[in-house]
Amino acid sequence: MTELTDKKNKIFDIFFKIYFRNSLKRNFFSINIRGKELLEKIKSISQEQNSPVIICVNHSNWWDGVLLNWVSHYLIGKESYCLMDTTDLNRHSYFNKIGALPLERKNKFNSYRTLKYCSKLLENKNRFLWIFPQGELIPNETKPFKFYNGVSFISEDIDRLHILCVYFEYKFTLHQRPEIYIDFFKSFEKEDINRKSRKEFTMDLENIFNDQSEIFSESFAKNDLKDFEIILKGKKSVNEREITRTKQI
């Protein structure tokens, strides 16, 4: 059974930081990012105020956990944690040693206990917490997105807080391996959450993620992704390699 703890194993953390980066380089052609300015802005404010950040992200792929670990280490560089389904975490317990916290949605008491723990974990600290509001892995093509109220629930006990919305997408294009797209596209402050009920704010999150998914799909169909920049390059595809032919005698 995994623990509800913020204590990471430093050796595991360093090992998987390197291992996951190498795995991404081996399996993907590139990682592309948009909205880096927004990320840097939120990081700066969080640092100045010693306040936490909750990162909301869609959950459509097994690689999401690996990707958020890479983003946390190489783009954020702050103490980061994530909520992970208890069943999956028990199956892959090493995630618990690098910052994954168990969330058992089918058990209301355990869910409540975990969310309250997250509030205490973040309060008055420059920490980042990743949340998949969908609660389970669902393809991005499944619309509309449906979210749980965990983000607003955690935020109620925190005085200063920032919400950062990120959209993950995985696509095959001209290359042998797929490409990853990371889009930091929206942020909220504590005041924005206070004006709404839990249900209202959750519906707002659903709507902006639905809109963002449509925007990306349209841009991808038009091959209009020039706003994204390559932040990590993987192995060359077959179509990029030079093929040398044996000279005939």
C-alpha positions in Angstrom: 0.0 0.0 0.0 1.4 3.4 -1.0 2.0 6.1 1.6 0.4 9.5 1.9 3.7 11.4 2.4 5.6 14.3 0.9 9.0 12.7 1.6 10.7 11.7 -1.6 13.6 9.3 -2.0 16.4 11.5 -3.4 18.2 8.6 -5.1 15.0 7.5 -6.8 14.2 11.1 -7.7 17.6 11.6 -9.4 17.5 8.2 -11.1 14.1 8.7 -12.6 14.8 12.3 -13.6 17.5 11.0 -15.9 15.8 7.8 -16.9 12.5 9.5 -17.9 14.4 12.1 -19.9 16.2 9.4 -21.8 13.0 7.5 -22.3 11.4 10.5 -23.9 14.3 11.1 -26.2 14.3 7.4 -27.3 10.6 7.2 -27.9 9.6 10.7 -29.3 10.9 12.8 -32.2 10.5 16.0 -30.2 8.8 17.8 -27.3 7.3 21.1 -28.3 6.2 23.9 -26.0 4.0 27.0 -26.1 3.2 29.4 -23.4 6.6 29.3 -21.7 6.3 33.0 -20.9 3.1 32.3 -18.8 4.9 29.5 -17.0 7.9 31.7 -16.1 5.5 34.5 -14.9 3.7 32.1 -12.6 7.0 30.7 -11.3 8.2 34.2 -10.5 5.0 35.2 -8.7 5.0 32.0 -6.8 8.6 32.5 -5.7 8.0 36.1 -4.6 4.9 35.3 -2.6 6.0 31.9 -1.4 2.7 30.6 -2.7 1.8 27.3 -4.3 0.7 26.4 -7.8 -1.8 23.7 -8.9 -1.2 22.6 -12.5 -4.3 21.2 -14.2 -3.6 18.9 -17.1 -5.7 16.6 -19.3 -5.0 12.9 -19.0 -5.0 11.1 -22.4 -1.8 9.0 -22.5 0.3 6.6 -20.4 3.2 8.9 -21.0 1.6 11.8 -19.0 3.2 10.8 -15.7 6.6 10.6 -17.3 6.1 13.9 -19.1 5.0 15.8 -16.0 8.1 14.5 -14.2 10.3 15.8 -17.0 8.5 19.2 -17.0 8.8 19.4 -13.2 12.6 18.8 -13.2 13.7 20.6 -16.4 11.2 23.4 -16.9 9.8 24.2 -13.4 12.7 23.3 -11.1 10.6 23.5 -7.9 9.4 20.9 -5.4 6.6 19.1 -7.3 4.0 16.5 -6.6 1.1 14.9 -8.4 -2.1 13.1 -7.5 -2.3 9.5 -8.9 -5.0 6.9 -8.9 -4.4 4.5 -6.0 -4.8 1.4 -8.1 -2.2 2.6 -10.6 0.1 3.8 -7.9 0.0 0.4 -6.1 1.0 -1.1 -9.5 3.8 1.3 -10.1 4.8 2.1 -6.5 8.1 3.8 -7.5 6.0 6.9 -8.4 5.3 7.3 -4.7 9.0 7.7 -4.0 9.3 10.6 -6.5 6.3 12.7 -5.4 3.0 10.8 -6.4 0.2 10.9 -3.8 -2.5 8.3 -3.8 -6.1 9.3 -4.5 -8.8 6.7 -4.1 -11.9 8.3 -5.7 -14.2 5.3 -4.9 -13.6 5.8 -1.2 -14.9 9.2 -0.2 -13.2 9.2 3.2 -9.7 8.5 1.7 -10.3 11.0 -1.1 -11.2 13.7 1.5 -8.1 12.8 3.6 -5.8 13.1 0.5 -7.2 16.4 -0.7 -6.9 17.9 2.8 -3.4 16.6 3.0 -2.6 18.4 -0.3 -4.0 21.6 1.1 -1.6 21.4 4.1 1.3 20.3 1.8 0.9 23.5 -0.3 -0.1 26.2 2.1 2.5 29.0 2.2 5.0 27.0 0.2 6.6 27.5 -3.2 5.4 24.0 -4.3 3.7 22.7 -7.4 1.0 20.1 -7.5 -0.1 18.3 -10.7 -3.8 17.3 -10.9 -5.6 15.3 -13.7 -9.2 16.7 -13.1 -10.6 14.0 -15.3 -9.6 11.4 -12.7 -8.8 8.7 -15.2 -7.1 8.2 -18.5 -9.4 9.3 -21.3 -8.5 10.0 -25.0 -8.5 13.6 -26.0 -11.0 12.7 -28.8 -13.6 11.9 -26.1 -15.6 15.0 -25.7 -16.7 16.9 -23.8 -14.1 16.8 -21.0 -15.7 16.0 -17.6 -13.8 17.1 -14.4 -14.0 16.4 -10.7 -14.0 19.2 -8.1 -10.6 18.4 -6.6 -8.9 21.6 -7.7 -11.5 23.9 -6.1 -11.7 21.6 -3.0 -8.0 21.9 -2.3 -7.9 25.6 -2.9 -10.5 26.4 -0.3 -8.0 26.0 2.6 -5.2 27.9 0.9 -4.8 31.7 1.3 -2.6 32.4 -1.8 -2.8 30.1 -4.8 -2.2 30.0 -8.5 -3.9 27.7 -11.0 -2.0 26.9 -14.2 -3.7 25.1 -17.1 -1.7 22.9 -19.4 -2.8 20.9 -22.4 -0.9 17.7 -23.4 -1.1 16.3 -26.9 0.7 13.4 -28.7 0.7 13.4 -32.5 2.3 11.5 -35.4 3.3 13.9 -38.3 6.1 13.7 -40.8 8.4 11.6 -38.6 8.9 8.0 -37.6 8.2 8.8 -33.9 5.4 10.9 -32.5 5.8 14.4 -31.2 4.6 15.8 -27.9 3.0 19.2 -27.6 2.8 21.1 -24.3 0.7 24.2 -24.1 0.6 26.4 -21.0 -2.5 28.4 -22.0 -4.4 29.8 -19.0 -3.9 30.8 -15.3 -6.2 31.7 -12.4 -5.6 33.3 -9.1 -7.2 32.6 -5.7 -9.7 35.5 -6.2 -11.0 33.9 -9.4 -11.8 30.7 -7.5 -13.4 32.5 -4.5 -16.0 34.1 -6.8 -17.4 30.7 -7.8 -18.8 27.6 -6.2 -16.9 24.3 -6.6 -19.2 23.2 -9.3 -19.1 26.5 -11.2 -15.3 26.7 -11.2 -15.0 23.1 -12.3 -17.4 23.8 -15.2 -15.2 26.8 -16.1 -12.2 24.4 -16.2 -14.1 21.9 -18.4 -15.1 24.7 -20.8 -11.6 26.1 -21.3 -10.1 22.7 -21.8 -12.8 21.8 -24.3 -12.1 25.0 -26.1 -8.3 24.5 -26.0 -8.7 21.0 -27.4 -10.7 22.4 -30.3 -8.1 25.2 -30.9 -5.3 22.7 -31.0 -7.1 20.3 -33.3 -7.9 23.1 -35.8 -4.3 24.3 -35.7 -2.9 20.8 -36.2 -5.3 20.2 -39.2 -4.0 23.4 -40.8 -0.4 22.6 -40.0 -0.3 25.9 -38.1 1.8 25.1 -35.0 4.5 27.7 -35.6 4.0 29.2 -32.1 5.4 26.0 -30.6 9.2 25.7 -30.0 11.2 22.5 -29.7 12.4 22.2 -26.2 13.8 18.6 -26.4 14.9 16.8 -29.5 14.8 13.0 -29.7 16.5 10.6 -32.0 16.5 11.2 -35.7 13.8 9.6 -37.8 14.5 7.3 -40.7 13.5 10.1 -43.1 16.2 12.4 -41.6 19.1 9.9 -41.9 21.5 9.9 -44.7 21.4 6.6 -46.6 24.6 5.5 -48.1 24.4 3.1 -51.0 27.1 0.5 -51.8 29.0 1.6 -54.9 28.6 -0.9 -57.7 31.8 -2.1 -59.5 
